[in-house]
């Protein structure tokens, strides 16, 4: 593996990081740049690397020994303390890409031009230090209005060190395939201003997925910063149990206003969940499991299971009830497991393969009891019924684990 003397930051995004023994350390999530007040180019001081457990650590550029083909090799012992951005440092991907800056280019025009930074070129000097030396810029609008692109020297731009208006189009393009938990982690490392810029640019469904992965205080900060109509739309896209948890932490007036703005069916689901305590089956359950009537076929059940928005735990079981099949349903009859569905002919009725041995739980069941039930029977989901055997929802193993972990489990206090 060789080390090029010039690399564009987008090439480093999500690159795998290895130690000298070829053991993977993690993946690059950002590049840390130290801004300077003099005429020297900004110095690249290190990489933000995500290791096991989604923890982000700082790896100095002095430890980087090779870069090639989407891989980075580092030497020495890696400090696993959590990365914390220092004053005068900026994140190349999180804070510089999409920044609007002023281009001063006498060769093209006597007047300054506002451009958008699309990518950044970093270069290793003979002293082995890395510097931000080039900018890949786009004239005109964002991704939808394609302007001319070109590479310029970093000194041809005025505004890198000052607070600037910054869009998010190009940043979103770099994290388009990033999973929601990883994007949530990225947002936590951003400044409050930059985080809001990215949040405003995310689609409602994507933002809902990310909110579900954020700590409670970050969820509240984001929702309260959104316009009320958009906040209601995002809450509708969230899983009802997660939306209920978030709404329960809002001021009562704001919570009531958002519920009024939501679609009635979505709001009713959340209102039902708000009745139960946080650490009960009712407080953990989702009100949107897969529910079918007894005359549905195996083919219909498998078609429902294929829905891409379903989590693996929800897709593992079909619940069979008397009509109506919207929660709260008619009388609960039993559960059909995915593995059993795969072994039956498509024309078979689900009523003929229903598992009646799996006992449902009541919404008042506490977390320790639910956990013992899951562990005893090796379950990934469990039906919740009321006193009249109407199906109210289902508790999934991921929601159970979320409620068993400490409230701040997504946060780690370590710093570099």
C-alpha positions, 0 to 999 in steps of 0.5 A: 500500500502506498500513500499519495501526497494528495487526497480528496476528503470524500475519498477518505469518508468511510474508508476502513482503518487498519493497524500494521497487523491488518486488523481493522480498527474502524472506519473514517467518519471525518477529517479534523482541520485546524483553522489558522489566522495567518496566511498558511493553509489550514493544517489537517491534524487527524481523523475521526474514526468510528470503532466498535460500539459506534464510539468516535475516536481521534487518530492523529495524522502523524499515526497515518502511515499509508492511504490507498484504495479506500483504506488507511493504515495507522501505526502505534497504539490507538487511544480509544477515548471519545473524540471531542472537537477543540476550539479552532478545529473544524470537521471537513465533512461535517462543517466545511463541505456545503459551506458557501464561501467567497471566491476571489478570482481576478482571472475570471471576474473583477467581482467576488463570486459566492461558491459552494465547497463540494470537496476538499483536497489535502496534501502531505508536505515534505515535513510529513504534515498534512494541509488543506490546500485545494477546494473543489467548488461549484458555482451557482446553486446546489445539487439541483442547479448544476453550476460549473465545478472546478478546483481552486487553491485554498487561498482563492477563497475568503470565508473559511474561518468565519461563520457562514451560511452553509447548506447540506446538499453535498454533505447529504450526498456523502452520507446517503448510504449511512445507517440511521444510528451512524448518522445520529452519531454524526449529528451528535458530533456537530455544532448546534448550528450545523446540526440544525442545517442538516436536520432541515435538509433531511427528508421526514422519513429519514429524520424520523429514523435518525431521531429514534437513535438519538438521546432524549435531550437531542431529540427534544432540541431538534423537535422544538427547533422544527416548525410545528407542522413539520414536527408533526409530520416527522412524528407520524413517520416515527414508530408509535412507541418512540414518538410517544416517548418523545411527546411525553417529554415535551411541554404539555401545550406543545405535545397537545398541539402536535397531536392535534396537527397529526393524522387522527389515526397516528395521534390515537395510537400515540395517545393510547401508548401515553396511558401506560408507564414507560417501563411496562409492556404497554409503554414499550410496545409498537401499535403497528405489528403485522396483523391478519384475519384468519382467512388470510393466506400464507402468500398474503402474510409473506407479502406483508413481511417483505415490507422494507420499512419493517424491522427484522423483529417485527417481520419475524411474526404475524399476529392472527385476530378476528376483525378488525385487524387495526389495533386494538383488534378483535380477539387475538387467536395466535401467532404465525412464525416466519419460519413456519410460513416459509414451509407452507404452500402459498394458498394455505390459510394462516388459521391452520398454522397458528401457534396458540402455545405462545402466551401473550402478555398484558400491557401492565407487565413490567420490564423484568417480567418481559425480559424473563419471558423473552429469555426463557422462550428465545423470542424476538417479539411478543404480543400484548393483549388487554383483559378482553384478549384484544391485540394492542400491539407487540413488544420487540426485543430491540425495544426491550433492550432499549428500556433495559439499558441506562437512559444515557446509553447512547452517550459516552463521556470519554474525551481525547 
